[in-house]
């Protein structure tokens, strides 16, 4: 008997891989390239829509711990990411096109994964199914999910940052450096601003024209904090950006010898270093306005944009009302959900839920008890948050140490405390997996 996986994004690919590696045939459905969402452009699987960064790599960080746990569970995406990495300081960033190609090749090459290129509008209820259609689920399937979950669907709006060509940058103003010298000097380019330059940019940003939001009957869209458009963030105060994505700490302008008033960082988008992403510049400004306003940033005066920022709808379940911690649907236990649609936020968070949904679908097919990893692991904590957290006002959650239980001993130093939490998590994961063998 096979298991159906709907969606070949990050979570769907991880789910399909786990199932196939367990020796179970997979029927994998993906509507690209027959149909694209407004935010998708690459026909390959596992397309990274927003940033090309998979966040911090240090295992003592929440994001780094999550990735290490995924590695220990046999993550396909972590294998591919390690071969497609680009310099990004202390983060793990990838060449997004090469990454998508690598994942697609591995999935298509697996003898037990059968791929269907078509849009799915109904969820099969007579077998075992994983719905991993992502935050941009097509309208027809979203309506079916809404009906199946009894109205438990919510929507919010997400935004992506622009990408510019390296050759169009003004190298007389831009300098290469990572904050505090971490990760080498080729990871980021920096556009420094003095106070006057920042104030001109800030004023233009506040008054720039935004693009209309089409196809949604929402007068006041709810914007998720994790991908807050830069123009929305700017409305919170003149110094909000300077203490957020434009913070100058850990950097020194070689031309002045001083720390700038504000800094816009550019992160490599590909291995060749020909494209750069404006870090933290998710936006919904009209395209001509992006060129005008962002052109006020020193170093971007003549920047060539290969992709402008866009804003699009994201859909996620009110998971505490409809999902179990093993990512199965409470009303239909043979139907699992995975990815951002479950209310986990972030690339790797989504992928990790795909791993667990895949493992649990296989176990349920075999008549075994499904798994939820221990609460002191990052994946286990995220699983429990999806099933239990914030039921009255459920919001997407990324990996963080705040959702994990505290240590038994008090460790005042934050770095040491996080290291101890990570060490505990990996030890707990190893013990749990050994007990399942």
C-alpha positions as CSV (number, residue, x, y, z in Angstrom):
1,X,0.0,0.0,0.0
2,X,1.3,3.5,-0.9
3,X,1.1,6.8,1.0
4,X,-0.1,10.0,-0.8
5,X,1.9,13.2,-0.3
6,X,0.3,16.4,-1.7
7,X,2.9,19.1,-2.3
8,X,6.6,18.9,-3.2
9,X,7.8,21.9,-1.1
10,X,10.2,21.5,1.7
11,X,7.9,19.6,4.0
12,X,6.4,17.4,1.2
13,X,9.9,16.4,0.0
14,X,11.0,15.5,3.5
15,X,7.8,13.5,4.1
16,X,8.1,11.7,0.8
17,X,11.8,10.9,1.5
18,X,11.1,9.5,4.9
19,X,8.3,7.3,3.6
20,X,10.3,6.0,0.6
21,X,13.4,5.3,2.8
22,X,11.2,3.2,5.0
23,X,10.4,1.0,1.9
24,X,6.8,2.3,1.3
25,X,5.8,3.6,-2.1
26,X,4.9,7.3,-2.4
27,X,2.4,9.0,-4.7
28,X,3.8,12.6,-4.7
29,X,1.5,15.3,-6.2
30,X,2.9,18.7,-7.2
31,X,1.0,21.2,-9.4
32,X,4.1,23.0,-10.7
33,X,4.9,23.6,-13.5
34,X,1.3,23.1,-14.7
35,X,0.2,25.8,-12.3
36,X,2.2,28.3,-10.2
37,X,1.2,30.4,-7.2
38,X,1.9,34.2,-7.3
39,X,5.1,33.7,-5.3
40,X,6.6,30.6,-7.1
41,X,8.8,30.9,-10.2
42,X,11.0,27.8,-10.2
43,X,9.6,24.6,-11.6
44,X,11.8,22.5,-9.3
45,X,10.7,21.1,-5.9
46,X,11.7,22.7,-2.6
47,X,11.7,26.3,-3.9
48,X,12.9,28.9,-1.4
49,X,10.5,31.8,-1.8
50,X,11.8,34.5,0.6
51,X,15.4,34.4,1.9
52,X,18.1,31.9,0.9
53,X,19.2,31.6,4.5
54,X,18.3,28.6,6.6
55,X,19.3,30.7,9.7
56,X,22.0,30.1,12.3
57,X,24.3,27.1,12.0
58,X,25.7,26.9,15.6
59,X,24.2,23.9,17.4
60,X,24.0,26.1,20.5
61,X,21.4,28.3,18.8
62,X,17.7,27.4,18.4
63,X,17.9,27.2,14.6
64,X,21.2,25.3,14.7
65,X,19.8,22.8,17.1
66,X,16.8,22.2,14.9
67,X,19.0,21.5,11.9
68,X,21.2,19.1,13.9
69,X,18.1,17.2,15.1
70,X,16.9,17.0,11.5
71,X,20.3,15.6,10.4
72,X,20.0,12.9,13.0
73,X,16.6,11.9,11.6
74,X,18.0,11.5,8.1
75,X,16.9,14.8,6.6
76,X,17.1,15.0,2.8
77,X,17.1,18.8,2.8
78,X,20.1,19.0,5.2
79,X,22.1,16.7,2.9
80,X,21.3,18.9,0.0
81,X,21.9,22.2,1.8
82,X,25.4,21.1,2.9
83,X,26.3,20.7,-0.8
84,X,24.8,23.9,-2.0
85,X,25.9,26.4,0.7
86,X,27.1,29.9,0.1
87,X,29.1,32.1,2.5
88,X,26.7,33.6,5.1
89,X,28.7,34.3,8.3
90,X,27.3,32.2,11.1
91,X,24.2,31.2,9.1
92,X,23.7,28.3,6.7
93,X,22.6,29.9,3.4
94,X,22.3,28.1,0.0
95,X,22.3,28.8,-3.7
96,X,18.5,28.6,-4.0
97,X,18.4,27.3,-7.6
98,X,21.1,24.7,-7.0
99,X,19.4,23.6,-3.8
100,X,16.1,23.1,-5.5
101,X,17.8,21.2,-8.3
102,X,19.5,18.9,-5.9
103,X,16.4,18.1,-3.9
104,X,14.4,17.6,-7.1
105,X,17.0,15.2,-8.5
106,X,17.1,13.1,-5.3
107,X,13.3,12.9,-5.1
108,X,12.9,12.0,-8.8
109,X,15.6,9.4,-8.7
110,X,14.1,7.5,-5.8
111,X,12.6,4.3,-7.2
112,X,9.7,4.3,-4.7
113,X,8.5,7.9,-5.3
114,X,6.0,8.2,-8.2
115,X,5.4,11.9,-9.2
116,X,2.1,13.3,-10.4
117,X,2.3,16.7,-12.0
118,X,-1.2,18.0,-11.5
119,X,-3.3,20.2,-9.1
120,X,-5.1,18.4,-6.3
121,X,-8.5,19.7,-5.3
122,X,-9.7,16.8,-3.1
123,X,-8.0,15.1,-0.2
124,X,-8.0,11.3,-0.5
125,X,-9.8,9.9,2.5
126,X,-9.6,6.1,1.8
127,X,-5.9,5.7,2.5
128,X,-3.0,7.5,4.2
129,X,-2.4,11.1,3.1
130,X,0.0,13.9,4.0
131,X,-1.1,17.4,3.0
132,X,2.0,19.6,2.6
133,X,0.7,22.2,0.2
134,X,2.4,25.1,2.1
135,X,1.2,28.6,3.0
136,X,0.2,29.2,-0.6
137,X,-2.3,26.4,-0.9
138,X,-4.4,26.7,-4.0
139,X,-7.9,28.2,-3.5
140,X,-9.7,25.0,-4.4
141,X,-7.8,22.8,-2.0
142,X,-7.8,25.4,0.7
143,X,-11.6,25.4,0.5
144,X,-11.6,21.6,0.9
145,X,-9.2,21.9,3.9
146,X,-11.4,24.5,5.4
147,X,-14.4,22.3,5.1
148,X,-12.6,19.2,6.4
149,X,-11.3,21.2,9.5
150,X,-14.6,22.8,10.3
151,X,-13.6,26.4,9.5
152,X,-10.2,26.1,11.3
153,X,-8.2,28.0,8.6
154,X,-6.6,31.4,9.1
155,X,-4.8,33.7,6.7
156,X,-2.0,36.2,7.1
157,X,0.2,38.1,4.6
158,X,3.9,37.4,4.0
159,X,6.5,39.4,2.1
160,X,9.7,38.7,0.2
161,X,12.8,40.9,-0.2
162,X,14.3,42.1,-3.4
163,X,17.4,40.7,-5.1
164,X,20.1,42.9,-6.9
165,X,23.0,42.1,-9.1
166,X,26.5,42.4,-7.6
167,X,27.9,44.2,-10.6
168,X,25.4,47.1,-10.2
169,X,26.6,47.9,-6.7
170,X,28.6,51.0,-5.9
171,X,31.7,49.5,-4.5
172,X,33.1,52.8,-3.4
173,X,30.4,52.9,-0.7
174,X,29.8,49.2,0.0
175,X,32.2,47.2,2.2
176,X,32.5,43.5,2.9
177,X,32.3,42.3,6.5
178,X,30.3,40.1,8.9
179,X,29.2,41.5,12.3
180,X,32.0,41.1,14.8
181,X,34.1,39.4,12.1
182,X,32.1,36.1,12.3
183,X,32.1,34.0,9.2
184,X,34.7,35.8,7.2
185,X,34.5,39.0,5.1
186,X,32.8,37.5,2.0
187,X,29.5,36.6,3.7
188,X,27.9,40.0,3.6
189,X,28.2,43.3,1.8
190,X,27.3,46.4,3.9
191,X,25.7,49.7,2.8
192,X,26.6,52.2,5.6
193,X,24.4,55.3,6.3
194,X,25.2,58.4,8.3
195,X,22.4,60.0,10.2
196,X,21.4,62.4,7.4
197,X,21.4,59.7,4.7
198,X,19.3,57.5,7.0
199,X,16.7,60.2,7.7
200,X,16.3,60.9,3.9
201,X,15.8,57.2,3.3
202,X,13.4,56.8,6.2
203,X,11.2,59.7,5.2
204,X,11.0,58.3,1.6
205,X,10.1,54.9,2.9
206,X,7.3,56.2,5.1
207,X,5.7,58.0,2.2
208,X,6.2,55.5,-0.6
209,X,3.3,54.0,-2.5
210,X,2.4,50.4,-1.7
211,X,1.1,47.8,-4.2
212,X,-2.6,46.8,-3.8
213,X,-3.3,43.3,-2.4
214,X,-5.3,41.5,-5.0
215,X,-7.8,38.6,-4.7
216,X,-8.4,38.8,-1.0
217,X,-11.4,40.3,0.7
218,X,-9.4,41.8,3.6
219,X,-9.5,45.5,4.4
220,X,-6.7,45.4,7.0
221,X,-4.5,42.4,6.3
222,X,-2.8,40.7,9.2
223,X,0.9,40.7,8.7
224,X,3.0,38.0,10.4
225,X,5.8,39.5,12.5
226,X,8.5,37.1,11.1
227,X,8.2,38.6,7.6
228,X,7.1,42.1,8.4
229,X,7.4,44.4,5.4
230,X,10.1,47.0,6.0
231,X,7.7,49.9,5.3
232,X,5.3,48.6,8.0
233,X,8.2,48.2,10.4
234,X,9.3,51.8,9.7
235,X,5.9,53.1,10.9
236,X,6.7,51.9,14.4
237,X,9.2,54.7,14.9
238,X,12.3,56.3,13.4
239,X,14.7,54.0,15.3
240,X,12.8,50.7,14.8
241,X,14.9,49.8,11.7
242,X,18.1,50.9,13.4
243,X,17.5,48.4,16.2
244,X,16.2,45.8,13.7
245,X,17.4,44.8,10.3
246,X,19.5,48.0,9.9
247,X,21.3,47.7,13.2
248,X,25.0,48.8,12.8
249,X,26.4,46.9,15.8
250,X,29.5,44.8,15.2
251,X,30.4,46.7,12.0
252,X,32.9,49.5,11.3
253,X,32.9,51.5,8.1
254,X,36.5,51.3,6.7
255,X,36.1,54.8,5.1
256,X,35.3,56.6,8.3
257,X,36.7,54.2,10.9
258,X,33.5,54.5,12.9
259,X,30.3,52.6,13.4
260,X,27.7,53.8,10.9
261,X,24.4,55.3,12.0
262,X,22.6,52.4,10.2
263,X,23.6,49.6,7.9
264,X,21.8,47.7,5.1
265,X,23.3,44.2,4.8
266,X,23.3,42.3,1.5
267,X,23.7,38.5,1.7
268,X,24.9,36.3,-1.1
269,X,22.1,34.7,-3.1
270,X,24.2,32.3,-5.1
271,X,27.6,30.6,-5.1
272,X,29.1,32.8,-7.8
273,X,28.3,35.9,-5.7
274,X,26.6,37.6,-8.7
275,X,23.3,38.2,-6.8
276,X,22.6,39.6,-3.4
277,X,19.5,39.7,-1.2
278,X,18.6,42.8,0.8
279,X,18.5,41.3,4.3
280,X,15.3,42.2,6.2
281,X,13.8,44.1,3.3
282,X,10.6,42.2,2.7
283,X,8.3,44.7,1.1
284,X,5.0,45.4,-0.6
285,X,6.1,48.7,-2.2
286,X,5.2,49.2,-5.9
287,X,8.1,48.1,-8.1
288,X,9.1,51.6,-9.3
289,X,8.9,52.8,-5.7
290,X,11.3,50.0,-4.6
291,X,13.8,51.1,-7.2
292,X,13.4,54.8,-6.1
293,X,13.4,54.4,-2.4
294,X,16.0,51.6,-2.1
295,X,18.1,53.6,-4.5
296,X,18.6,56.1,-1.8
297,X,20.6,53.6,0.2
298,X,24.4,54.3,-0.3
299,X,25.8,51.7,-2.7
300,X,22.4,50.9,-4.3
301,X,22.1,54.2,-6.3
302,X,22.2,52.3,-9.6
303,X,21.2,48.8,-8.4
304,X,19.8,46.4,-10.9
305,X,16.9,44.4,-9.4
306,X,16.5,40.9,-10.7
307,X,13.5,40.3,-8.4
308,X,11.4,43.0,-6.7
309,X,9.9,42.3,-3.3
310,X,6.4,40.9,-3.3
311,X,3.6,40.4,-0.7
312,X,1.3,37.4,-0.8
313,X,-1.2,35.4,1.2
314,X,-0.1,32.7,3.6
315,X,-2.6,30.2,4.9
316,X,-2.3,28.2,8.1
317,X,-4.5,26.0,10.3
318,X,-5.6,26.9,13.8
319,X,-3.7,23.7,14.6
320,X,-4.5,23.5,18.4
321,X,-8.1,23.0,17.4
322,X,-7.6,20.4,14.6
323,X,-4.2,18.7,14.8
324,X,-2.6,16.1,17.1
325,X,1.1,16.5,18.1
326,X,2.0,13.8,15.5
327,X,0.6,16.2,12.9
328,X,-2.5,14.0,12.2
329,X,-5.9,15.4,11.9
330,X,-8.0,14.8,15.0
331,X,-11.1,14.1,13.1
332,X,-9.4,11.9,10.5
333,X,-6.2,10.3,12.0
334,X,-5.0,8.9,8.6
335,X,-4.7,12.4,7.2
336,X,-1.6,14.3,8.2
337,X,-0.5,17.9,7.6
338,X,3.0,19.2,7.3
339,X,4.8,22.5,6.7
340,X,3.9,26.1,7.3
341,X,0.2,25.2,6.9
342,X,0.5,23.6,10.4
343,X,1.6,26.9,12.0
344,X,5.3,26.3,12.2
345,X,7.2,29.3,10.8
346,X,10.4,29.0,8.8
347,X,12.0,26.8,6.2
348,X,13.6,24.2,8.5
349,X,10.7,24.3,10.9
350,X,8.4,23.4,8.0
351,X,10.8,20.7,6.8
352,X,11.1,19.1,10.3
353,X,7.3,18.7,10.4
354,X,7.5,16.9,7.1
355,X,10.0,14.5,8.6
356,X,7.7,13.8,11.5
357,X,4.6,13.5,9.4
358,X,6.4,11.1,7.1
359,X,7.6,8.9,10.0
360,X,4.2,8.9,11.6
361,X,2.3,8.0,8.4
362,X,4.6,5.0,8.0
363,X,4.0,3.9,11.6
364,X,0.2,4.3,11.3
365,X,0.2,2.3,8.1
366,X,2.1,-0.4,10.0
367,X,-0.3,-0.3,12.9
368,X,2.3,1.1,15.3
369,X,1.9,4.0,17.7
370,X,2.9,7.4,16.2
371,X,5.8,9.4,17.6
372,X,6.1,12.9,19.2
373,X,9.7,13.6,20.1
374,X,10.4,14.6,23.7
375,X,9.4,18.1,24.7
376,X,13.1,19.0,25.5
377,X,14.0,18.5,21.8
378,X,13.4,21.4,19.4
379,X,11.3,19.3,17.0
380,X,9.3,17.9,19.9
381,X,8.6,21.4,21.3
382,X,7.5,22.7,17.9
383,X,5.2,19.6,17.5
384,X,3.6,20.3,20.9
385,X,3.2,24.0,20.1
386,X,1.3,23.2,17.0
387,X,-1.1,20.9,18.9
388,X,-1.4,22.9,22.1
389,X,-0.1,26.5,21.8
390,X,-2.1,29.7,21.8
391,X,-5.4,28.3,21.0
392,X,-7.3,31.6,21.4
393,X,-4.9,33.6,19.2
394,X,-2.7,31.0,17.5
395,X,0.2,32.5,15.6
396,X,3.0,30.8,13.6
397,X,6.1,29.8,15.7
398,X,9.7,29.3,14.7
399,X,12.4,27.5,16.5
400,X,13.3,29.2,19.8
401,X,14.4,28.2,23.3
402,X,11.4,29.8,24.9
403,X,9.1,26.9,23.9
404,X,11.4,24.3,25.5
405,X,11.3,23.4,29.2
406,X,13.8,25.2,31.4
407,X,16.9,23.5,32.7
408,X,16.9,21.9,36.2
409,X,19.8,24.1,37.2
410,X,20.1,27.9,36.9
411,X,22.7,29.0,34.4
412,X,22.9,32.8,34.2
413,X,25.1,33.2,31.2
414,X,22.8,33.0,28.1
415,X,25.4,31.4,25.8
416,X,26.2,28.7,28.4
417,X,22.5,28.2,29.1
418,X,21.6,27.7,25.4
419,X,24.6,25.3,25.0
420,X,23.3,23.3,27.9
421,X,19.7,23.2,26.5
422,X,21.1,22.0,23.1
423,X,23.3,19.4,24.7
424,X,20.2,18.1,26.7
425,X,18.1,18.0,23.5
426,X,20.5,16.0,21.5
427,X,21.1,13.6,24.4
428,X,17.3,13.2,24.8
429,X,16.8,12.6,21.1
430,X,19.5,9.9,21.0
431,X,17.9,8.1,24.0
432,X,14.4,8.4,22.6
433,X,15.4,7.0,19.2
434,X,17.4,4.2,20.8
435,X,14.3,3.2,22.7
436,X,12.3,2.9,19.5
437,X,14.7,0.4,17.9
